[in-house]
Amino acid sequence: MKRMKTIIEPFRIKSVEPLRRTTPEEREKFLKRAGYNLFELHATEILIDLLTDSGTSAMSTNQWAAMMRGDESYAGSESFFRFKKVVDELTGFKHVIPTHQGRAAEHLLFEALGGPGRVVPNNTHFDTTRANVEASGAAALDVPCAESSDLASDAPFKGNADVEALERCLASNAGRVPLVMVTVTNNAGGGQPVSLANLRAVRAVCERFGVPLFLDACRFAENAYLVQQREPGLSTRPIRAIVRDMCALADGCTMSAKKDGLANIGGFLACRDPELARRVRQSMVVTEGFPTYGGMAGRDLDAIAQGLREVVEQDYLEYRHASIRYVVDRLSQRGVPCVQPAGGHANFLDAARFLAHLPRREFPGQALAIELYLEGGIRSCEIGSVMLGRGDECARHELVRLAIPRRTYTQSHMDYVIEIVSRVWERRERVPGVAIESAPAVLRHFSARFRRTPLRAASASKPSLRSAR
Ligand SMILES: Cc1ncc(COP(=O)(O)O)c(C=O)c1O
């Protein structure tokens, strides 16, 4: 059959959830109450919620049906064995340990392998990974590839690790690196994929230094799809085979099933090393629960097992990427600075270029996220100096992530997002910066409070702007 140009959502809708509209005045009031922190808003105050793609997927009829089969036995439930079988088949990792979400798997891994004096390199640590490495007393080191710093370039694998930097790290920290991590796709680095060639090169370095390699596999299927589409010679290789190729190069993974598990909660740690698995199973009883349920209900394990089957379907991944690309392409055509090329799960706006009149210390990412909410009730997430900066030190980039929940919004919702971002773009020079009023020491983006800073006269008086509100 001739391939159609329009890639439609490969599902129809059986159950709907109302969206809630608010006025600009209401949004202003909600934001003040929330200390200009979008994490503090109530869901009822949001029209399109692009804060995260984590735990926000719509489940399929087969997932809901699977939940009814959930076996709630405390130990050795059937749900666990169904879950383990699917993970085994997908990854080839022998030991599968369920956890209530990805960060719990990270906590268990670094509790076992981290510790003071140790160094854990990663292409780019996500914030929870970094927090868990550091909570163990170890240092978290990012080794992103050079291409990743040019947000506008079209390089296909900007999520790659810098293999030479990794090698230097391993050489200068002999005996102090308990594992290397590679995050697929690289969320903090713009949702960009990691190539199989890069994973192979990282693996070779790890082998030379005798250090295990773990994947942060939250978005393994989206990474596999982008490998299939972009890596030479792989365009006909099935997604499942590419997933196996990725996992064959690793000794284990941490996983948040809230992303490519297509579930609303859950995760796992999987590995080949029986001794590591034994230690983790022993310690997890204190925080996660018995090793065959790991902080989840049996029905959650079944929902994830089914979700993991669906997420590697070619049709699903094709539609998934088409909807991300649609937003990135249309915004880019209007001149909006977006991270290029389109990544796996989100559209990342380059807030430093979008709000070029704001100095980095005025947090352009947070300022832009606030403005998108005020303009159209869209909630996004700053991934810049609020989330990843330290004290006065800025992050590498000032990004605003419009994360697209899986199977949740339709193309007309995406058209609305394009319209709102474009309207803010047209009056960008009138957007004020923000200052932090109070913040906790760790993971400050979740609960910091902000105030908006007055616009300096030079930028406020630019004549080319018009208010779109
Ligand atoms: C790359 C990456 N790693 C780890 C996590 C943590 O997963 P969870 O939210 O399930 O704890 C996330 C969550 O957003 C992530 O994006």
The ligand as an ORCA input file, in Angstrom:
! r2SCAN-3c Opt
* xyz 0 1
  C      16.306     10.569     32.104
  C      15.548     10.346     33.380
  N      16.069      9.557     34.325
  C      15.402      9.306     35.477
  C      14.176      9.871     35.742
  C      13.479      9.560     37.045
  O      12.332      8.785     36.888
  P      11.111      8.881     37.921
  O      10.437     10.199     37.717
  O      10.233      7.732     37.579
  O      11.665      8.766     39.290
  C      13.612     10.721     34.789
  C      12.308     11.347     35.059
  O      11.898     12.301     34.451
  C      14.308     10.956     33.578
  O      13.806     11.743     32.616
*
